[in-house]
């Protein structure tokens, strides 16, 4: 690919990012409290530290496990999370959601800390189970709105980008100091999980 | 073939189209009026309706995963069926259920995420179902006169061009990373469809195109 083409692609990507960030809420029949556009959905998953820690740690763990987990987990997570969101949206009760979310940060962080390498199926099942908790929590909180699709896309892209951040950080795994750094990050996530678990159980 | 050597340049229109779709504002009415006539109204309607544009883009990604033979058949299948479905919608004028966008996103996204090994005829069949259903929904909300048909014609032309641009930009990308990125995009499309389905079932939304 020529350098000019790369520049053009980069320009288009920046234009896309700008256009996405400028998208406004639906103005037709708008009612206070309803969902807005892409940006509202994008902000939803990054509004809670417990969600952020868990999503980033999915990427960290995927990077530690390597192929095919590095891409299988981020492919699996959004669909299972959306299924949890679907259950939350239609009102299916899901007990212990906050505890489940806190446990996801705790256990995923511990997995990164211990450099745990379970079979791929077990890793996908564990991540999928936690995705259900996160999805249900988001789904139950989602407001009604006109721009359901743009909101959903923003929501899913934000989740995917959190995984991507985790994977990007996780690329340091190929160096010895990077592996120690990842373990330290896993310890941080696990401690965050302990805090959120305390909050969920006691508060 | 130049497209095979200049993916960056060819991806520019596709990205610009996606940017337009994502940056679209709220639906002010059921039809976009450009002042340039019904054909251009149809083009604008498609370009500013992500419920239509994203499934078509997803179909192009499916073609990008499967290869040129699949892409060519699907191109004509989706365009023709969109036109026929739109004409049927004009004649019957009975708005469909609000699940069309959610179900098509779920179907197309799921097939892309799973990298389903479909034959070219199976992809064409999926394209035909997608085009007919979306065309019908679009057509049923339009005036049942000649202007309505011209709007459907404009929509179909926009479908043809959009699909061709996205598929042409993706088909040359044969690297493993590009393959994974396409599958991840499929999982995002399917996840959005699933959320939209739940939202629709809850009755919290009213699809703009209807």
Interface residues (C-beta under 8 A of the other chain):
Chain A: X1 X2 X5 X6 X8 X9 X11 X12 X13 X15 X16 X18 X19 X20 X22 X23 X24 X25 X26 X27 X28 X29 X30 X34 X35 X37 X38 X71 X74 X75 X76 X78 X79 X81 X82 X83 X85 X86 X87 X88 X89 X90 X91 X139 X142 X143 X144 X145 X146 X147 X148 X149 X150 X152 X153 X155 X156 X157 X160
Chain B: X6 X7 X8 X9 X11 X12 X15 X16 X18 X19 X20 X22 X23 X24 X25 X26 X27 X28 X29 X50 X51 X54 X101 X105 X110 X113 X180 X183 X184 X186 X187 X188 X190 X191 X192 X193 X194 X195 X196 X197 X198 X199 X200 X201 X202 X203 X204 X205 X206 X207 X208
